Each structure stands twice: as C-alpha cells, then as structure tokens.
Amino acid sequence: MNKAIFMGIFLTIAVLFMAGCTTPNTPSDQGNQTVSNVSTGGNLEVPQEVQSDLITIVKDIFFLQYGQDLEVEYDHAVDKGSFVEVTFKVEGNTVPVYVSKDYEYVYSVLQAPQKRTEALDQLNAARKQLEDRLKPPEVDNKNDKPKVELFVMSYCPYGLQAEKALLPVVDLLGDKADFSIKFVNYAMHPTKGEVEENTVQYCIQKEQNDKYWDYLKCFVDKGDQETCLEQAGVDKEKLDACYNNTFEQYGLQELLDDKSKWLSGRFPAYPIDDSECKEYGVQGSPTLVINGEVVNNVARSPEAFKEVICSAFETQPEECNEQLSTQSMPPLFGYNGQAPATEGSCG
C-alpha cells in the first residue's frame, strides 16, 4: 500500500480510537481502572483474546474505509496511567489503539467509551454489509465474446478510476472480449478540454485501435495528451484528420460555443455516443455496460471488474482463474492517493 493511502487510513484510526494530545474520555464507573503491579510507562502483556479482538477491530476499520483486507500484527502495549496504548503493525507502520486498564473499553474522541465487545460486533456487522455490497454482481446476458462498454467523461475523476480498474482486465483477456471506452452524452469538464480529449480518444479507437489502450494507460496516469500520443506511437496526421472531421460532423464547436444550449446552463452536449447512452439510460460517468446490460455496484478494483466481466462468458476462458489486484484504484490521474471503498460518479 502506498504511503498516501496508508496515511488516510491511519488518520481514520486516529480519529476513532486515539487519545490525541489529551487523555481520552474514560468511563466513570465502567470496569476496573487499575492494573496491579504495573507502573505508568511500563510494557504490559495484553491477554491473547484482547489482542485478537483489537486486531479484528483494526482490520475492520481498514476494510470499511478502503475495501481492503490487510495483515495486522500485535506489537506491544504500554501503560499510560489512566489508559493503555496498544500498538499494532500494519504494512510496516505503527497504529495505536487506546483502551481502558482492564481492556474492556475502547476510547474514542468522537463518543463515549465503548465496550470492546460492542465495538467488535458493530464493526463486524458494518463489514458484512460492505462485503455484500462490494461482491461483484453477475451478468445475466451471456456471450462467447462479451461486449464490454465503459461510458466515461475523460476528465471525470471516477471515470479515470474505473478505467484504471478496467485496464488490467483488458491486458488479461485481450481479444477474448470486445472492450471499448465510450462517452457520456454531455461533458461536465469543458473548461479542462474534455470535449477535445473525448474526441481524441474516439478517433484513436476508431482508426488506430491497436494504439488506444497504450494511450489510455498513459493518459489515466499522466493526464498529458501530447506525451501519451507520442508514447503510444499514434499517427498524429491521421488523428488530426479524424478529429477535424468529427468536430465538423457532430457540430462540436457550435455545441461548445453556444452556452445557451448547455445542459443546466453548465454542460455542453457530447453527441458521439448519444444513441447508446439513450439506449442504456446512461446518465453519468462511469457507467459499465456488458452485453447490453448496465452493471451497477462494481467495486473499482481490477479483480472486481474481472469477476463481473468473466461472468458474462458462456464458457469462461482460463484467464478468468487468474487473480488480479483487489485494491480499489484511486480517482483522478495517477496511481497515488486514497481509494475509498465507496465509489463516486460524475453526473
């Protein structure tokens, strides 16, 4: 896990269970607040059952924030006088949790101390709900060669997130599935050049499709059109001719210039894939369509995308048995940053 993602998770743990700069709220008459023969600042031997419960609590918090199961190991515990600091190792980093001296209560800066067993039960229930939501759905319409259409806006942070989840599946399955990127019929980021970038990608797919996926891999990472065209080896003369013809054919410049016709006065229409958007009821970015079926609630990890796409085969190829990353891709450009388990969209 990269440092940025870990820090986001660490801060969540900190907000929920750390003492902060002051002594945490302590239960008034709850539990035994003394530990015999232990001086303040000394190391403690935490009972195995307590270690196990706290490890589960930490694992569940990580999972609830980012949909990832990470290895959590007990490290040590220190007597802090009115409470105990229990430290765990996660991905080589230390994470503290603060508990009462009798280990019965977990302290929080957001609420009153909570019984360890109650916190465990609540987090387990929340985890199960999220696991059910993140479980990849199954496509009802089967095909020997599934048709996979991902509708995006090229500058939508969540469209970029979904594209990053899809790309490893494209590499894995190759031409065993029919993959394409299509575009929502309006642009929410016109000032960033979204209409122009959509059209560049449309033309590369249309006339130089063998270069498209290399271009997209670069673009979702760097967000630099010129660098990515060069890196993917795109024929720029051919691209320019298609780009100009497409702008003229669909009246894209007029749609950009006449703001009186913009959706809600803010978003220009982008009609290239308008018929498919209307057919499938596409309203936002990203929207995943497989074999003509809109598929919702797919976690934005390569493994989740692989699972749902593989469910659309009449007979799954052996590549579907390969495990891809279960880590949710971060939104925006690049592969650094936090990737929450809950997913957003543009539109």
ChimeraX attribute file (.defattr): number of C-alpha atoms within 10 A of each C-alpha:
attribute: neighborCount
match mode: 1-to-1
recipient: residues
	/A:1	11
	/A:2	11
	/A:3	13
	/A:4	13
	/A:5	16
	/A:6	18
	/A:7	14
	/A:8	18
	/A:9	21
	/A:10	19
	/A:11	13
	/A:12	15
	/A:13	20
	/A:14	18
	/A:15	14
	/A:16	18
	/A:17	23
	/A:18	24
	/A:19	21
	/A:20	12
	/A:21	6
	/A:22	8
	/A:23	15
	/A:24	22
	/A:25	18
	/A:26	19
	/A:27	17
	/A:28	8
	/A:29	7
	/A:30	14
	/A:31	14
	/A:32	12
	/A:33	17
	/A:34	13
	/A:35	12
	/A:36	5
	/A:37	5
	/A:38	13
	/A:39	13
	/A:40	12
	/A:41	13
	/A:42	12
	/A:43	16
	/A:44	16
	/A:45	9
	/A:46	17
	/A:47	9
	/A:48	10
	/A:49	9
	/A:50	14
	/A:51	20
	/A:52	13
	/A:53	15
	/A:54	27
	/A:55	20
	/A:56	16
	/A:57	22
	/A:58	24
	/A:59	21
	/A:60	24
	/A:61	22
	/A:62	25
	/A:63	21
	/A:64	23
	/A:65	19
	/A:66	21
	/A:67	24
	/A:68	19
	/A:69	14
	/A:70	14
	/A:71	12
	/A:72	20
	/A:73	20
	/A:74	18
	/A:75	14
	/A:76	16
	/A:77	21
	/A:78	20
	/A:79	19
	/A:80	17
	/A:81	18
	/A:82	15
	/A:83	25
	/A:84	27
	/A:85	23
	/A:86	22
	/A:87	20
	/A:88	22
	/A:89	16
	/A:90	20
	/A:91	14
	/A:92	10
	/A:93	13
	/A:94	14
	/A:95	23
	/A:96	21
	/A:97	23
	/A:98	27
	/A:99	27
	/A:100	29
	/A:101	19
	/A:102	15
	/A:103	21
	/A:104	18
	/A:105	23
	/A:106	27
	/A:107	26
	/A:108	23
	/A:109	17
	/A:110	12
	/A:111	10
	/A:112	14
	/A:113	22
	/A:114	19
	/A:115	19
	/A:116	19
	/A:117	15
	/A:118	13
	/A:119	17
	/A:120	18
	/A:121	13
	/A:122	12
	/A:123	19
	/A:124	18
	/A:125	13
	/A:126	14
	/A:127	20
	/A:128	13
	/A:129	12
	/A:130	17
	/A:131	14
	/A:132	10
	/A:133	14
	/A:134	17
	/A:135	14
	/A:136	21
	/A:137	19
	/A:138	15
	/A:139	20
	/A:140	13
	/A:141	14
	/A:142	18
	/A:143	16
	/A:144	13
	/A:145	18
	/A:146	22
	/A:147	20
	/A:148	21
	/A:149	21
	/A:150	21
	/A:151	26
	/A:152	29
	/A:153	28
	/A:154	31
	/A:155	24
	/A:156	23
	/A:157	21
	/A:158	25
	/A:159	26
	/A:160	27
	/A:161	26
	/A:162	31
	/A:163	25
	/A:164	25
	/A:165	26
	/A:166	24
	/A:167	19
	/A:168	19
	/A:169	23
	/A:170	19
	/A:171	10
	/A:172	14
	/A:173	18
	/A:174	12
	/A:175	11
	/A:176	16
	/A:177	19
	/A:178	15
	/A:179	21
	/A:180	16
	/A:181	21
	/A:182	24
	/A:183	30
	/A:184	29
	/A:185	23
	/A:186	24
	/A:187	30
	/A:188	24
	/A:189	17
	/A:190	16
	/A:191	10
	/A:192	11
	/A:193	12
	/A:194	19
	/A:195	26
	/A:196	16
	/A:197	17
	/A:198	21
	/A:199	22
	/A:200	20
	/A:201	23
	/A:202	24
	/A:203	22
	/A:204	24
	/A:205	18
	/A:206	13
	/A:207	14
	/A:208	16
	/A:209	16
	/A:210	14
	/A:211	17
	/A:212	23
	/A:213	20
	/A:214	17
	/A:215	23
	/A:216	23
	/A:217	18
	/A:218	20
	/A:219	20
	/A:220	25
	/A:221	16
	/A:222	15
	/A:223	18
	/A:224	12
	/A:225	16
	/A:226	10
	/A:227	13
	/A:228	20
	/A:229	22
	/A:230	12
	/A:231	13
	/A:232	17
	/A:233	14
	/A:234	19
	/A:235	14
	/A:236	14
	/A:237	9
	/A:238	13
	/A:239	21
	/A:240	13
	/A:241	11
	/A:242	19
	/A:243	21
	/A:244	14
	/A:245	13
	/A:246	17
	/A:247	17
	/A:248	12
	/A:249	10
	/A:250	13
	/A:251	13
	/A:252	20
	/A:253	12
	/A:254	13
	/A:255	19
	/A:256	19
	/A:257	11
	/A:258	10
	/A:259	14
	/A:260	12
	/A:261	15
	/A:262	16
	/A:263	13
	/A:264	9
	/A:265	9
	/A:266	15
	/A:267	18
	/A:268	25
	/A:269	19
	/A:270	23
	/A:271	18
	/A:272	21
	/A:273	15
	/A:274	16
	/A:275	11
	/A:276	18
	/A:277	19
	/A:278	12
	/A:279	9
	/A:280	14
	/A:281	11
	/A:282	21
	/A:283	17
	/A:284	22
	/A:285	26
	/A:286	28
	/A:287	24
	/A:288	23
	/A:289	19
	/A:290	23
	/A:291	20
	/A:292	16
	/A:293	16
	/A:294	15
	/A:295	18
	/A:296	12
	/A:297	13
	/A:298	19
	/A:299	26
	/A:300	28
	/A:301	25
	/A:302	24
	/A:303	23
	/A:304	24
	/A:305	23
	/A:306	26
	/A:307	21
	/A:308	19
	/A:309	28
	/A:310	24
	/A:311	21
	/A:312	24
	/A:313	22
	/A:314	13
	/A:315	12
	/A:316	16
	/A:317	12
	/A:318	8
	/A:319	14
	/A:320	18
	/A:321	11
	/A:322	9
	/A:323	11
	/A:324	18
	/A:325	13
	/A:326	17
	/A:327	21
	/A:328	25
	/A:329	28
	/A:330	25
	/A:331	25
	/A:332	19
	/A:333	21
	/A:334	18
	/A:335	16
	/A:336	16
	/A:337	18
	/A:338	20
	/A:339	23
	/A:340	24
	/A:341	22
	/A:342	16
	/A:343	16
	/A:344	14
	/A:345	16
	/A:346	19
	/A:347	14
